[in-house]
Amino acid sequence: MTYSQRLSGGASLSDVLHLEYEIEKVKQERVEAANRLKRYEQECIRNEREQQEVEAAEIGEAQVLQAKLADARTQVNSLTTRLEELEAALDELVD
C-alpha cells in the first residue's frame, strides 16, 4: 500500500504523491548506481588480474634477459680464456 492510499491526517495528497514520486525516482537512481558500482568493481578486479599477468610476464622477461646475460658473460669469459691460451701458445712458438 502506498502512502497516498494510507493518507490520513494533515498532509495534502499532492505532497504525498510528490514524495512518492521522489522516493521511486531515488530508488531507481540507487539501482542504477548499484549497477554502476558492481560494473566498476568487476572492471577493477579484471584490471588487477591483467596487471598481475603483465607483471608476471615482465618478471618472466626479466628472468629470460638475466639468463641471456649470464650466458653472454660465460661466453665472453670462455673466449677470453681461449684467447689467452692461444696467445700463450703463440708466444711459446715464437720464443
C-alpha positions in Angstrom: 0.0 0.0 0.0 1.4 3.4 -1.0 1.4 6.4 1.3 -1.3 8.1 -0.8 -3.6 5.1 -0.2 -3.0 5.4 3.5 -3.4 9.1 3.6 -5.0 10.4 6.8 -4.2 13.5 8.7 -3.0 16.9 7.7 -0.8 16.0 4.7 -2.0 17.0 1.3 -2.4 14.4 -1.4 -0.2 16.4 -3.8 2.6 16.5 -1.2 2.4 12.7 -0.6 2.2 12.0 -4.3 5.3 14.2 -4.9 7.2 12.4 -2.2 6.2 9.0 -3.5 7.4 10.1 -7.0 10.7 11.3 -5.5 11.1 8.1 -3.5 10.6 5.9 -6.6 13.0 8.1 -8.6 15.7 7.8 -5.9 15.1 4.1 -5.7 15.7 3.8 -9.5 18.8 6.0 -9.3 20.1 3.8 -6.4 19.6 0.7 -8.5 21.4 2.3 -11.4 24.2 3.5 -9.1 24.5 0.0 -7.5 24.8 -1.5 -11.0 27.5 1.0 -11.9 29.3 0.2 -8.7 29.1 -3.5 -9.5 30.4 -2.9 -13.0 33.3 -0.7 -11.7 34.2 -3.4 -9.1 34.3 -6.0 -11.8 36.4 -3.7 -14.0 38.8 -3.2 -11.1 39.1 -6.9 -10.5 39.7 -7.5 -14.2 42.3 -4.7 -14.3 44.1 -6.1 -11.2 44.2 -9.5 -12.8 45.5 -8.1 -16.1 48.1 -6.1 -14.1 49.2 -9.2 -12.3 49.5 -11.0 -15.7 51.6 -8.2 -17.1 53.8 -8.2 -14.0 54.3 -12.0 -14.3 55.2 -11.6 -18.0 57.6 -8.8 -17.1 59.2 -11.0 -14.5 59.4 -13.8 -17.0 61.0 -11.5 -19.5 63.5 -10.2 -16.9 64.4 -13.8 -16.0 65.0 -14.6 -19.7 67.2 -11.5 -20.0 69.1 -12.4 -16.9 69.7 -15.9 -18.3 70.9 -14.4 -21.7 73.2 -12.0 -19.8 74.7 -14.9 -17.8 75.2 -16.9 -21.0 76.8 -13.9 -22.7 79.2 -13.4 -19.7 80.1 -17.1 -19.7 80.8 -16.9 -23.4 82.9 -13.8 -23.1 84.9 -15.4 -20.2 85.4 -18.6 -22.1 86.5 -16.7 -25.2 88.9 -14.6 -23.2 90.4 -17.7 -21.6 90.8 -19.4 -25.0 92.4 -16.2 -26.5 94.9 -16.1 -23.6 95.7 -19.8 -24.2 96.2 -19.2 -27.9 98.4 -16.1 -27.3 100.4 -18.1 -24.8 100.9 -20.9 -27.3 101.9 -18.4 -30.0 104.4 -16.8 -27.5 105.9 -20.3 -26.9 106.3 -21.0 -30.6 107.9 -17.6 -31.2 110.3 -17.8 -28.3 
